[in-house]
Amino acid sequence: MTLVGTLAYVCGSTEFVVCDVSDPAAPLVIGSVAAPNGAAAAAIAGNLAYVAGYGGLGIFDITDPTAPIPMGSIPAMHDAWGNGIAIAGGHAYVVGGDGFKVIDTVNPQNPYIVATLWTGGTSGDIVLRENYAFVSGGGSGLAVIDVSTPAAPAIVGGVEADGQAAGISLAGSIAYLAALDGGIQVVDVGDPLHPRYVGGGATAAIAYDVVAVDGRLLVACDGPGLQVLPQDCGFGDDCSGNGIADLVELTIRPRSTGTTTGSSTTASRAGGGRGTGAGTRRTGRLSRSPQSLQSWDDDHVRPDAGRPCRRARL
């Protein structure tokens, strides 16, 4: 899910859905469009939405959010891609089963691949900062890719971490990795050419995604749904295996409504079919905007405008 103002753009496996969340207690679906290449991750830039799925990339005009219009697309050639996407300088940077791809999107009606880079395995997510792309996954850690020349990306740094890195968030010089069974892993990227593994610790359940905001880590994970941890986890050179789980401040569970049970469910983004490895279903995704703590359940995102987008979790 991507949040822009009061609109939440949700990937629904084969649909791209727009929800009005101006009233967080009663989000509404206001628009949707079929995504022929699938919808697993999205990035918004101006009036365009870039949606990556297992079948490739689709670009949509969202000038009218109630009626997204397909613009252009490019199919995946080999393995699935679409785990993560970022936009900068007329290019889309997409990560997934095919590693890392750079796509020229200057003409949104005719995108084309300008570079492909193998990252050592299925890549989970991507964050751009200046001339670098920080990519989780690959060799089950973090890869730093120089994208100063988009047509010639190059891996310039990397570090292994425990678990299987899926989501990633940057806060200052620190990268936080959601590493499934490995919980949260912490990497110092102050020197992008020489990232340094700092430490890690368990979360309450499998960690699918993480967002660092306002001194906290928001972790989408199985069971609790959303777990909130202190960003300053006490990790350092002598972390001695300190467990993040010991520092939990708050666990937020799915809110019961009249049409759902009160049991806890995975903090999930609509469509979730986002793989981080063979046989793994990526089911958690948090908004990349600090304005909201919401996550969504695909079974309850309805494509017809005006209907409640139920079980939005705060």
N, C-alpha and C positions, 0 to 999 in steps of 0.2 A: 504494500500500500504506500502511496505517495500522497502527502498532504500539502495542498497549496491554498492558503487562506482557509475558507470554510468548505472547500471541496476536497473530498478524498477520492483518489483514483485507484481503483482496485482491480487486480488481475484475477480473473475468474476462470482459469484453465483454457477455455475457448472463447471467453468474452472479456472485453475491457469495459469496466463499469464505473460510472461516476455517481458518487453519493454526496448529498448535501449534509454536512455535519455541523451546521450553524447551531443546532440544538443537539448537543452530544447525547442527550437522553433519548432522542428520537431521530436518528439519522434516516434519511430517505434516499432511495435510488431515484435519480433524476434523468439518467441517460445510460445507454449501453450500446455497444456495437460488437458484432462478431469479429473475432481475431483468427483468421484462417491459419496463421502460423503458430497459434497458441498464445497464451498470455501467462507469463510466469514472473516477469519483472518489468517495471516501467520507470521512465524518467520523463519529467516535464520540462520543456524549455519554451518559454513564450506561449504561443497558441498551438504548439505541437506536442503530442504525446508520442514517445518512442517506446514501443512495447516489444519485448523480447520473449520468445517462447521456444518450445522444443523444435518447432518447424522453421524458425528464422526470426526476422525482424519485421514489424509492421509500424507504419507511421500514420498518425491520425491528426486531423485538424480538430481542435477542441475550442475554437473560437466561440461556438455555441455548445456549452458543456452538456446540454440536453440532447444534442444530436451530433455525436462525434462522426467525422467523415473520413473514410479511408483515403490516404494519399498515395503512398508507395509501400513496397515491401521487397524483401529479399529472402529467398528460402535458404534453409540450412543445407549444406552440401553433403555432410557426412554425419558425425555424431551430433547428439542434441546440444543446442546451446540456448542460453536464455536464463541462466541462474542469476545474473546481475548485469546492470547496464548503467552507464554514466555518459553524460553529454558535455562536450566542450569544443568550441572552435570549429563548428561545422562537421564534427565527427561524433559517431556513437562508438563507445568502447563496451564491448559485450564479452562476458565470460560465461563458460559452461563446459560441457563435455568436450568441446573442440579446443579448449584452452582459452585463448585471448584473441579477439578479433577487433580490427579497426575498420569502421564503415564510414565512407564519405556520405554525409547527409545534406550537403549544401543545396542540392535539388531534392527536396523531400519526396518528389514523385519518382525519382530514379536513384535510390541509394545503391552503392556498390562497395564491395570489400576492397580495401587498399592494402591490408596486411593481416597476416595470421601468425600467431606465436604460440608454440606449445609450452605450457607451464609445468609440465611434469605430471599432470593428472587432471581430473575434473576440478574446475575452479568454482568456488562458491559465491563470491561477491566481489565488488570493486568499489573503491573510493578514489577520486581524483584529487590531487593537490599539486598546484603549480605544474611542473613538467613531469610529475610522477603519477603512476597508477599503482595503488596498493591493492593487491589481489590476494584474497584468502583461498585456501585450498591448494590445488596443484599438488605439490609434494607434501600435503598435510601440514602446512604452515603458512607462511606469508612470503609472497614474491613482490619485489619492487621493480617496476618496469618504467624505463625512461621513454616518455611519449613526446619529447620535444620535437621530434620529427615523426608525425603520425604514421607515415608510410614505412617507417623503419623502426618499430618499437624494439627495445632490447632489455632483457632482464639484467639489472645492474646490482641487485642485492636480494637476499633472501635469508630466511631462518626457519628451522623446523620448530614445531610446537607439539605439545601433547594433544591427542584427540585428532579429529578430522575437522579442520577449520571450515566453517560455513559462512556465517555473517561476520562483518567487520565494521568497526566504527573508529574514527580518529578523534582524539581530544588532545590538542597541543602536540607534544612529541610522542604521545603514546597511542599505540594501536591496540584495540581490544578485539579479540577474536572469540566468537561463539563457536565452540568446538565439539558440538554434540555431546558424546559421553565424556569428553575432556573438559566440560564446563567452560569457564572463561580463561583464555590465555592472554597474557600481556606481553607486548613487544615494544621496546623503545625504538622509534624510527626517527629520532632527532637527526641522525646521520643516515639518510636514505640508502647510501651505498653500503652501510655496515649496520643493518638492523640488529638489535640485541635482544635475545629472549630474556625476559625479566622473571616470569613466574606464571603460576596459574593455580586454579583451585576449582573444586566441585561446585556446581549449582544444585538447586533443589531437585532438578530433573534434567533430562537432555536439553542442551542449550542450542536453539536453532538460529537465533539472531540477537544482536545487541545494538543498542544506541546509547551513546554517552551524551548526557545533557545535564546542565546545572549541577554538576558534582555528583551525579548519580549514573548508574548503569541500568538501563531498562532491558531486561533479558526475556525474550520469548522462549518459553520452555514447556515441556510436557508437564502435565499435572497441575502445577500452580497457575498456568496460563501466563501471567506476567510476574516476574520477580524483580524487585527493586533493590539494588545493592549500592553501597558507597563506592564512588569512583576511586577514591584513595583507599585501595584495598589493603595497604600495608605491605605490598610486594616490594622487594628490593633485592640487592645482590645476595642477601642472606635471608631470603624469605622463608627458608626452612619448611616449605610445604604448607604455609598458612592457607587454610581453606576459605574461599569466599563464602561458602555456605554458612560459616560461623559468624559472618558479618551481615547477615540478612536483616534489613530494617523493616521490610514490608512485603507481604505476599498478597497480590490482588487476584481473587478468583473470579471466574465468569459469573456475571450477574444473572440471576434467574428471572425469566419473564413468564408471561402467561402461557407461552407456547413452547417453552423449553424446560428441561429439568434443571435442577439446581446443582447438578454434579459438575465437577471441574472437567474442562476439556482443554486440548492443546491450544495455546495461543497461536492462531493460524491466520495466514493471509488467504484471501479468497483464491481458490484454485490450487493452492499449495503444491501442485505436482512438480516440485522443483527439486531435482536430484542433486545431491552432493557426492554421490558415489554409487557404485553398483548396488541396486536393491535398497537404496536409502530414499525415503520420501521427505523432502524438505517441507515441513509444515508450519514453520513459524516465520513471520516477517513483521517487523515493526515499521512504523512510519519513520522516514528519514528527517521529518520536520520535528523540532522540539516543541511544537505547539500542541501536540496531542499525545496521549498515552493509549490511543485506541488501537485495537487490532480486530480482525474480522474473521468470521467463520463462513467458509464457502457455501455450506449447506443452507445458509440463511441470507445470502445476498441475492436479491430478486431482481431480474432484468427489467421488470415493468416499472416505468417511472411512477413515482408517487407512493410506492408501497414501502412499508417499513423495512429497513435494512437491519433485521433483528440480530440480537446477541452481539451488538457492538460492545466491546469490553473496555472498561476504563481502568 
